[in-house]
Amino acid sequence: MNKEEQYKSIVNFIDSYINNPPYYVNRDTVLAHVLNMLKTNFKYMDWVGVYLKKDAEDLLYLGMYLGSIGCDLIPFSKGVCGKCISTKETQLVPNVHLLPYHIACSSSTNSEIVTFFKFKDGKQGVLDIDSDEFDSFDEIDKKYLEEISSKFINF
């Protein structure tokens, strides 16, 4: 299965929850499945997780993730995640070491992609994915990770 087909299977999985939900849909369950599928299907994804906006503060806190220990709190003014939540625009970074505002939660991270999302209740956050390789993410990743993140509004 190629990269696009792998992403499409994740999108189809989310769509199945939206269109044919089990008797009780818990967004944390769906999110856990999505994070697991991303980390399992894409070997270049070394850290996959979410940061959520702290109510009434310009601060992100660590949510569900797979990988090494992440940063507990990220101010909007710092890091790739802070830039993404501030601008609500995807951040695709081929080399994190070239960014003066990068936060090194893991010293092994070399590239990163972060997408914005919003849940049905208005809670905002970012989907953050790190790689230990340089230039791991491309326009295919961007396209499908944005699509996946946009579907979180249903939960």
Wavefront OBJ file of the C-alpha trace (Angstrom):
o trace
v 0.000 0.000 0.000
v 1.471 3.372 -0.955
v 1.476 6.504 1.171
v -1.731 7.962 -0.279
v -3.585 4.676 0.104
v -2.476 4.473 3.731
v -3.788 7.978 4.388
v -7.040 7.208 2.568
v -7.607 4.189 4.814
v -7.316 6.450 7.881
v -9.716 8.981 6.350
v -12.145 6.132 5.576
v -11.878 4.921 9.156
v -12.802 8.373 10.490
v -15.640 8.649 7.959
v -17.016 5.308 9.154
v -17.290 6.741 12.677
v -18.976 9.872 11.348
v -21.423 8.076 9.033
v -22.046 4.847 11.004
v -21.164 5.604 14.601
v -21.190 2.917 17.250
v -23.822 3.377 19.922
v -21.442 5.695 21.787
v -18.744 7.701 20.039
v -16.051 9.008 22.309
v -13.696 11.439 20.585
v -10.776 10.237 22.700
v -11.320 6.723 21.359
v -11.376 7.948 17.765
v -8.329 10.132 18.395
v -6.437 7.201 19.968
v -7.204 5.054 16.928
v -6.079 7.792 14.525
v -2.804 8.442 16.372
v -2.114 4.716 16.486
v -2.834 4.278 12.755
v -0.556 7.192 11.847
v 2.347 5.947 13.960
v 1.883 2.345 12.805
v 1.470 3.065 9.075
v 4.189 5.686 8.658
v 7.530 4.525 10.037
v 9.063 8.000 9.625
v 6.626 9.354 12.249
v 8.561 9.021 15.497
v 6.208 11.095 17.683
v 2.491 11.537 17.004
v 0.231 13.435 19.357
v -2.031 16.338 20.120
v -1.747 19.502 22.118
v -4.932 21.185 23.307
v -5.585 24.859 23.991
v -5.833 25.651 27.678
v -9.097 27.507 28.317
v -8.737 31.305 28.337
v -4.948 31.150 28.045
v -2.514 31.324 25.135
v -1.074 27.986 26.149
v -1.177 24.432 24.792
v -1.077 21.412 27.068
v -0.013 17.896 26.147
v -2.848 15.563 25.228
v -2.800 12.013 23.937
v 0.409 10.921 22.174
v 2.617 8.031 21.080
v 6.390 8.321 21.311
v 8.918 9.715 23.754
v 7.853 12.131 26.481
v 6.576 15.419 25.016
v 6.625 18.948 26.361
v 3.894 19.426 28.983
v 3.087 23.044 28.102
v 3.770 25.143 25.017
v 3.058 28.886 24.923
v 1.527 30.207 21.704
v 4.678 32.323 21.308
v 7.005 29.298 21.169
v 7.603 26.302 18.964
v 6.092 24.956 15.787
v 2.918 24.025 17.687
v 2.626 27.567 19.072
v 3.004 28.981 15.562
v 0.328 26.612 14.215
v -2.266 27.382 16.916
v -1.584 31.121 16.569
v -1.954 31.217 12.792
v -4.293 28.217 12.387
v -2.092 27.276 9.427
v -0.229 24.033 8.884
v 3.464 24.187 9.686
v 5.596 21.888 7.517
v 9.194 22.096 8.705
v 11.911 20.119 6.853
v 14.618 21.072 9.390
v 13.518 22.229 12.844
v 17.058 23.321 13.730
v 16.775 26.249 11.318
v 13.869 27.795 13.275
v 14.889 30.170 16.068
v 11.543 29.589 17.846
v 11.696 25.765 17.758
v 11.299 23.971 21.105
v 13.339 20.780 21.373
v 11.040 18.447 23.310
v 13.139 15.612 21.901
v 16.756 16.088 20.882
v 16.310 13.462 18.130
v 13.629 15.414 16.209
v 14.795 16.845 12.874
v 11.558 17.568 10.975
v 7.975 18.277 11.991
v 4.478 18.879 10.690
v 1.678 20.434 12.750
v -1.966 20.913 11.729
v -4.737 22.865 13.449
v -8.056 21.311 14.472
v -11.240 22.152 16.323
v -13.679 19.768 18.012
v -17.467 20.068 17.879
v -17.531 21.758 21.308
v -15.133 24.469 20.092
v -12.044 23.086 21.851
v -8.997 23.801 19.693
v -5.718 22.016 19.326
v -2.962 20.864 17.044
v -1.939 17.505 15.638
v 1.838 17.389 16.022
v 4.039 14.857 14.254
v 7.810 14.680 14.579
v 10.412 12.704 12.682
v 14.006 11.916 13.526
v 14.827 12.233 9.821
v 15.226 15.494 7.902
v 12.639 16.340 5.200
v 10.257 13.562 6.253
v 7.038 15.368 5.391
v 5.754 16.515 2.021
v 2.631 17.887 0.367
v 0.916 14.480 0.514
v 1.348 14.424 4.304
v 0.126 18.015 4.493
v -2.953 17.347 2.376
v -4.093 14.266 4.282
v -3.160 15.451 7.771
v -5.164 18.625 7.134
v -8.082 16.492 5.939
v -7.838 14.245 8.995
v -7.641 17.252 11.324
v -10.645 18.888 9.647
v -12.754 15.816 10.453
v -12.218 16.261 14.219
v -14.998 18.899 14.104
v -17.398 15.938 14.048
v -16.348 14.778 17.511
l 1 2 3 4 5 6 7 8 9 10 11 12 13 14 15 16 17 18 19 20 21 22 23 24 25 26 27 28 29 30 31 32 33 34 35 36 37 38 39 40 41 42 43 44 45 46 47 48 49 50 51 52 53 54 55 56 57 58 59 60 61 62 63 64 65 66 67 68 69 70 71 72 73 74 75 76 77 78 79 80 81 82 83 84 85 86 87 88 89 90 91 92 93 94 95 96 97 98 99 100 101 102 103 104 105 106 107 108 109 110 111 112 113 114 115 116 117 118 119 120 121 122 123 124 125 126 127 128 129 130 131 132 133 134 135 136 137 138 139 140 141 142 143 144 145 146 147 148 149 150 151 152 153 154 155
